[in-house]
Amino acid sequence: MKRRQQRSRRDTTGRKMLLVLGGVFVILLVITLIQNSQQPDRDSLPFERVYPELTEADLQAIRLRSPDTNETFTISRALDGSWTATDHEGTLDQTAAATIARTIVLLPFDRTLAMVSDAALEEYGFFADGRLSIEIVLTDGQTHAVLVGSRAPSEVVYYGLVDDRAEIYLLYRGAIDFLSQQLRTPPVT
């Protein structure tokens, strides 16, 4: 009899523990679903943006240019909202064009450095105009430009000059490498 009562208590304790753990699991699941359903706002991004006010809808045209070779790849928004390759024959991959636009809107940087004299800019890879030029035309006619110089010794960022701003930006390598690749191999078939 005593053995049966001990066994019954263990079963009851085990059930209670299982219910408590199940309740904790359900609560954690609900919290996870709520957090995942919320869209992050611009202020919650884990990096700073070169143009924090810019949205994809603001972009009218984008030109990627190599100052060394003068090779260009230009996309512009058509009246229907699709992207067209204005300097290449063929069909532009719309997904790739949207990714280019999104990359420019989110163009991330680590930090800025104080501007140096024009003569010292060569130390940062700005021979003539740099390695890559990113030129943007907005729907309201405003223009922006980013000149990309050399990679920093850390190999994680490139040096960049933005519009007429008085700082050197440390632009994350992933975004710049992606845009450089799109210039070298435009997504046009």
N, C-alpha and C positions, 0 to 999 in steps of 0.2 A: 504494500500500500504506500509506504513512504517513498519507495522508488518511483512509483507512478506519479506522485505529487511533484517530486523534483523534476521529473521529465516534463510534466505539464507546465511547471513554472518556466523551464527553459524554453519550451515551445512558445509560451506567451511572451517571454522576454525577447525571443528571436523575432516574433511577429511585430512587436512594438518597434524594435530596432529597424526592421525592414520598412515599416511604415514611415518612421522618422527619416530614414535615408531616402526613401521614395519622395517624400515631401520636399526635402532639401534639393533633390534632383529636379523636381518640377519647378521649384522657385528659381534655380539657376538657369534652367532652360528658358523660362519666361523672361528673365533679365537679359539673357543672350539674344533672344529674338527681338526684344525691344531695342537693344543697342544696335543690332545689325540692321534694323529697319530704318533707323534714323540716318539721313544723309548728312555727311560731314559738311559743315560750312567752310568757307574760305579761311576763316580764322583758326580752324582746327587742323589745318594741314601741317605735317611735320617738317616743313621747310618754308623759307621765305620765297616769295615770287617777285620777279623783276617788275612785272606789271600787275599788281594786285587787283586793280579795278577792271581789268580786261576780261571780257567773256568771249566765247566762240562766236556769238551772234554779232559782236563788234567788228570782226575781221572781214574785210572785203577782198584783200589780195595779200599774198605772201611771196616774197622772192628770196630764194637762197642763192648766194653767189660766192664763187671762189675768186678772191682777188688775185690769186696767182695765175689762174688760167682763164679768168673771165667767163668760165662756164656758169650758166644760170639754170635754175629750175623755178618757174613761176606758176602759181596756182591762183585763180580768182574765182569768186563766188558768182554764179549765174543768177538770173532773176528768180529761178525756181528754188534757189538755196543750195543747189549742188555745186561741186567744185569742178573747174575745168583747168586743164594744163594749157596755158596760153602760148608757151614757146616749144611745145613738143606735139608731134602728130600722134594720134592714137587715142585710146580710151584711158582715162585716168581712173585708177583704183580709188573709189570713193571712201573706202575704209581707211586706206593709207593717207588720203588727203585730210580726212577728219582727225586722224592721229597726229599729223603734222600741225594742224591748227590747235589741237588740244595741247600738244607739247609746247607751243609758243605761248599759249594762254597761261599754262602752268610753269613756264620757264623758271626752274628753281635755281637759287644761289645759296651758297653757304654763308658768306659775309662779304663785306667790302673792304678795300684798302684805300688809304689816302692817295689821291692822284699824284703822280710824279711828273717831272718835266717832260716835254715832248721828246727830248733827246733820250731820256731813260726808258721810253715806252718800248724800245727794241728789246730790252731785257725781258719783257713780258710777251714777246712774240708779235709785236705790232710793226712788222716791216711793211711799209706802205699801209695797207688796210687790214692786215691780219690774215688769218687762215680761212675764215668763213664770215660772210656778211649775211645777216638776217634782216630783211627789210619788210616792213608791215604797213599796209594801208588800211585804215579803219573805214567803216561805212560813212562816218561823218567827214571824211577827207583828211583827217589827221594822219601823220606818218610817224613811225618809230623805226629805229635802227639799232642793231646790236652787232658790234664787231668782236669777233672771237680771236684771241691771240693763242699763245702756246699753252700747253698743259703745265700746271704748277708742279713743283718737285714731288708733291704728294701723289701725283698721277690720278687724283680723284676729281680734280676741278680744272677748268680752263680759265684763263684770264679773259675778261670781257669789258668792253666799253659800251655803255648804254646811252643812247641819245646824246645830250650835251651834259650829262650828269658829271659831277666832279669826283667820282670814285671809280676805282677798278673793281669790278664784280668778280667773285670767284664762282663761276657757273658750273653746276654739276655736270660731270663728264657724260653720263648716260644720255641726257637730253641732247647735248651737242653732238655726240657721236651718232645718234639716231638721225639728226637733221643733216649731218655731213653725208651719211650713207644715202639719204634720200636725194641729195644733190648728185652724188656719184652715180647712183642707179635709180633714176626717177621711176615711180610706180605707174608707168604708162605702158599699155600693151597695144 
